Amino acid sequence: MAKSKNARQTIILESTADTGYRYTTKKNKREHPARVEYKKYDPVVRKHVVFKETK
């Protein structure tokens, strides 16, 4: 099968509060080649914390 030329890739965002909570989302690798960080809600600690992209 031919490889897709899709620029979007599924990534995992993991909480920096050491709870182990994760989000999955997609990003465009051409627009954001570096690892991304988002501030999202962590239901374990019930706060908004920084989530970093993991491999």
C-alpha angles and dihedrals in degrees: 000000000000119000116249118247092213114142092205120094130186112241136184121230114203126196119251090211089082093242096122092234114148140190125200121213141147130252136186107247093202093057097038110028094161125070113279132224125203132181106232139157118277108200093196094065092023093230140102109260137166116275118201129202115254130193 
